[in-house]
Amino acid sequence: MIRFILLQNRQGKTRLAKYYIPLEESEKHKVEYEVHRLVVNRDPKFTNFVEFRTHKVIYRRYAGLFFSLCVDITDNELAYLECIHLFVEILDHFFSNVCELDLVFNFHKVYLILDEFILAGELQETSKKAIIERMGELEKQE
Amino acid sequence: MALSGMRGLSVFISDVRNCQNKEQERLRVDKELGNIRTRFKNEKGLTPYEKKKYVWKMLYIYMLGYDVDFGHMEAVSLISAPKYPEKQVGYIVTSCLLNENHDFLRLAINTVRNDIIGRNETFQCLALTLVGNIGGREFAESLAPDVQKLLLSSSCRPLVRKKAALCLLRLFRKNPDVVNVDGWSDQMAQLLDERDLGVLTSSMSLLVALVSNNHDTYWSCLPKCVKILERLARNQDIPQEYTYYGIPSPWLQVKTMRALQYFPTVEDPNTRRSLFEVLQRILMGTDVVKNVNKNNASHAVLFEALALVMHLDAEKEMMSQCVALLGKFIAVREPNIRYLGLENMTRMLMVTDVQDIIKRHQAQIITSLKDPDISIRRRALDLLYGMCDVSNAKDIVEELLQYLSSADFAMREELSLKIAILSEKFAPDLSWYVDVILQLIDKAGDFVSDDIWFRVVQFVTNNEDLQPYAALKAREYLDKPAVHETMVKVSAYILGEYSHLLARRPGCNPKEIFSVMHEKLPSVSTPTVSILLSSYAKILMHTQPPDPELQSQIWAIFNKYGSCIDVELQQRAVEYIELSRKGAALMDILAEMPKFPERQSALIKKAENSEADTAEQSAMKLRAQQQNSNALVVTDQHPANGPSTVSQLSLVKVPAMSNVDGESPDPAVTEANGTLTVVDPPFEDLLGPMAIEGPPSATAEAEHIQASGLAGVPNAGEALAIAPVEDQMNTVQPIGNIAERFHALCLKDSGVLYEDPYIQIGIKAEWRAPHGRLVLFLGNKNTSPLVSVQALILPPAHLKLELSLVPETIPPRAQVQCPLEVVNLRPSRDVAVLDFSYKFSSHAVNVKLRLPALLNKFLQPIQVSGEEFFPQWRSLSGPPLKLQEVVRGVRPMPLLEMANLFNSYRLMVCPGLDPNPNNLVASTTFYSESTRAMLCLLRVETDPADRTQLRMTVASGDPTLTFELKEFIKEQLVSIPLVARPPAPVPPQPQPTIPPSPSATSDPGALLAGLL
C-alpha cells in the first residue's frame, strides 16, 4: 500500500503531498523534510529504493523534481517505480510537455489527476487514455 | 499556463514565487492568511467562487509547509455546496487538510453518504474518493453496505465501481467486520469475471486485502485469479490502453500473483498446471531490454512470479531455475535489479532450503556489502545474516566484523546485533563466540547493547570449560590502551568471577588483575564502578592466603566509596567492607555464581519481535509465523499449535537486586535497601545475580542466613542452584501436538516431527520409487549441550531402515543431521517408530515417535486415460486382486475435498472417467522391492444422500497390495485428522517417562497403541 506520495523539487519545496495514512500536521512536515534529505543527495547510479523508517521510499527524479512513493517493505518495488513513470506520462500528456511551473500553478489539477490514478493508497486506473478522458469530462463540468 | 478562471490564486502563487527569501515569503503568506481569516469571519459576504478561491489558497499555503489552523470548517462546508465546482474543491481540500481523526470530518458523514447514494455520478465519485482516502472507522460502519452496493451495481459505470472497490478496501482496513458479511465471497468471485481492467485492477487490490486476512473464505477466487493471470500473460483480449510498453498491465499481473501467494497451496491439478505454465513462461521469457521502463515493468512481473514460485514449493527444477536467475541478478551492474536479486534471495532462504546453492554466491554477496549505495549494503547484510549457518558462520561473521569498522553509523547497531546473534547461534565452539563478542565490543562498543554482553556472561557462567579462556581474553583486552566502557564491564565481571583460574599465568596474580582493573575506574560511569567494586570483593575473597597489601588497598577503596554520594555505590562499599570482615562466611556469600537457567536469547527475541508495518500482512510472514518461533528447521507449513516455547524457556525470572537483602546482617538495613535501591532498568537482567549471591528468588534461604547469623550455614549457593532444578522436574512437555505433526508429515515431506523446550526434531524426506531418504535434524535449542542422545529405529518387517550414527552429545545451539535410508520391501501399512532419548541437566526424556514413512510415500501418482484404465480394470477381476468394501462412518466431506485428499495422498484423481459425478476414480503406482512398480486403481462411489458411507473398490496386480492399500485409504477416510484445526485447546500430551515394557519394544504395533 502507498503510504504517501510526495512531489518535491531539489530545494525541498513540496509541489504535491498526498497522505493515505492519518498523520498529524507536524509529522507530515517532518516526513517531507526527511524524505527530501534522504533522496536529494543520492547518486543517480544508486537504486531507486531507500529505506525510510519501517517502510521504503521508491523515488525517481525527473529534471529537478523528485517523485517519491512511500510503500510497505513487502511491496513490489519495480511495479511502484513504473507507477511513478506512468503518473508522469499522464501529467505530461495532460499539460502537453509538463514542467515544474505547470504543476505549481495548477496544483489543484494535479490533485484531481492523482485522485483518478490512485485511491486508498492503491492503483485505481492504469489506462492513460481513461484518465485523460475522465479529466476532459470533469473540466466540462467546471 | 494560467490557471483557468482563478486569477487571484495565480497572482498569489506568483507573488510567493517572486519572494527573494524565506522571510519575505513568510510575510506574504502571513498577509494572505490574515486576509483569508477576515474574509471567512463574515462569511455572508462571500460568494461561493470566493470561498473556493480562498480554500485553494489555504491548501497552497499548507503545502508550502505553513501551519493552517483555521478554515477547516469552510473547506468541509463546501462539501455540501450544491454545485460541482465548489463541491469538488470542498472534497479535495478536505481530504488534504484533514485526516480520519479530525472531528470536523464527522460533520460531513451525512452529506457524504447522501452523495454516495444519490443519483449524481460525479458527486458519487467525489464522495467515494474522500472516503477511500481519509475515511475512518465511523465511515466504515455507516457506509460499507452502500459502497458494496455500488461496487456490484450493474447500472453504474466502471468509473464509479472501481472507486467503490478501493473505497471498500479502505473501509475493510479500518474495520474488517463490515465487509465480511454472508455471501460476500461469492460476489467477490463474480467481480473477478469483470471485463473492464480498471475495475479488475481495483478489485484485485481489494481481494489481496481480503485473502491476506482470511484465505479460507475466498477459495473460489483462486482459479479465477489463475485465469486472469493466464489471460494477461498470453496477452489475450487486452485493450491496447492497458498495455504498458508492450506488457499487458504489469500492475494487474503483480497484484494477481500477490493474491495467489495468500492461498497456502493450489490443489486442483489442472489449475496448478496452468499456473505453473504461466510462471514458467514468465521465468524463461523475461529478457533484458534497452528501454528502462519496459525493463522495469517486465522485471516487476518477474520478481513477483519468483515470489509466487517460492511460495508454491515448486518442483526442484523450477526452484533451481529461480536460484539461477537470482544468482545472475546479484551480479549485474544495474543497481535496482541487483538490489532486488539480493532481497529476493533473502526471501528465498525463508521458504525453501536452497541454502547450498545460495552459498555458492557468498563471495559475490560480500562484494555488495561494500557497495557505495546503502540500500544495497543493507540487502547484502540481510542476506548474509539469513544464509549464515554452522558451515559458514566463521567466514560470514568475520567478514561482518571487518565491515563494522567502515560501516555507516546508521547501520552499526543493527550490524552489532546481527553479529552477536549469528555468533551465538552458529558458534562452532564457544571460545570462538567469546572472541567474537569481545571483538565486537572492542570495535563498536557504543553500538553494543547491554543484552549482548549480558548474554556472553550467561554463556561463560554456564560453561565451565569456557571460564579460564574467557578470563584470559578479558585480561588481554584490559591491557589495550583505549578500552570501551562496555569492555570494562564485561571484563571486570568475568575477572571477578574467574580470574583465580588464571593465577599461575604471568601477569595474572590477584594484585595485577586488580591494578589493571582499577586503572579504569577513574574514567568510567557509576554503573560500571559498581561492577568494579563487586569484582574487587570477589578478588579479595579468592586471594588465599590473604594478601594484606591487596586487602588494605581494596579496603581503602571501599572506605572511600562508603561515603559516596551515589546510594548504590555507597551501599555496596559499606556492605563489602562489612562482609569482608566476616572471614570464612565471605567464602559462601561471594561464592561463584550458579548457572543461569536456560532462557531464550533476549537478542534473538528482539530480532524476532521487530515487526514491519504493512497494510497486508506479508505472505512470507504469515508462512513464517506458522513455523515455530525458534525453528531450527524452517520447513513446517502447518500451524503448530500455540507458541508455548517462550514461556517454558524463560520460566525463571531473576529478580533484580534483591540479593543484598539476603546477606544484610541487619534487618533495618535490609528494609532500607528494599526501598532505596534504584537500578537502571537495562541492568535488571544481570545485576541481580551478578552481585554477591546466586539467584536470590528463594527468600526462605535469605531468612535462613539471617537467622543463623551468617555462620555455619549450609552452602546457600548450592541449595539455590538445586532449587530450580527440582521445580523443573517432569515438566518437559512437547510443544505442539505430536499426532498432528505426524499427520501433517504424512502429507508432506518436510516439517517438525517433535519439539520440546530443549530439542527440536525436524524431518526432511525424499522418495524415489521404493527408496526413501529421510534426514532427521536434531536441533539443540539451549546454550548447554544435550547428552546421552540415543536414537533407535524400530522398523516394521516390510521396511529396511538404516540410520546413520547419531552423536551422543549435541553441542549448544547446534543442529545435527542424521540421514536415514529406507527401502520398501513389500506393501504394508505398518509404521516405523523412532525411539528417541536424551538428557538435559536433570531431565531424562524419552519419546517414541512414529516416522512418516507410510505406504503412501511409495506411491507415485499417474494419470491414466480411459483407454488405459478400463482394460486394466476389467482384467483385474474380483478378489483377491480386486477388493470391494462398503465403508461406513466416513467423515462427511464434499466430493471436491475428497478428491483433494486423494491427490494429497498421491492417488491421482482422473476426472471424467466415471460417468457418475458422485464417483471418483484414481490411479497411482506403488513401488516396493517385491512388487516393483505396480499400477493401482481405485474407484469410490459415494452416496450424495449419505456422505458418511461409500463403496470403495481397489485393484492392483498384487493381492497384499490391494488389501493394504484398501485398508490404508479406509483409515484415512474414517479418521482423518483435521490439519487446520484451531490452535488453541490441544492439551500437551504427557509424552516422556513411559518406560517401555520389554514386550512393547519388540512390537511397534503395541507401541503405537501405547502412543495413541
Interface residues (C-beta under 8 A of the other chain):
Chain A: M1 K13 T14 R15 L16 A17 K18 Y19 Y20 P22 L23 E24 E25 H29 E32 R42 D43 K45 F46 T47 N48 F49 V50 E51 T54 H55 D72 I73 T74 D75 N76 E77 L78 A79 L81 E82 C83 H85 L86 F95 L101 D102 V104 F105 N106 F107 H108 Y111 L112 D115 L119 A120 G121 E122 L123 Q124 E125 T126 S127 K128 K129 A130 R134 L138 E139 Q141 E142
Chain B: M1 A2 L3 S4 G5 S10 I13 R17 W56 L59 Y60 M63 L64 G65 D67 Y84 P85 Q88 V89 I92 C96 N99 E100 N101 T122 L128 T129 G132 N133 I134 G136 L159 K162 K163 L166 C167 L169 R170 R173 L197 G198 T201 S202 S205 P239 E241 Y242 Y244 S249 P250 W251 L252 V254 K255 R258 N293 N296 A297 H299 A300 F303 E304 P335 N336 R338 Y339 L340 P372 D373 I374 S375 I376 R378 A612 D613 T614 A615 E616 S618 A619 M620 K621
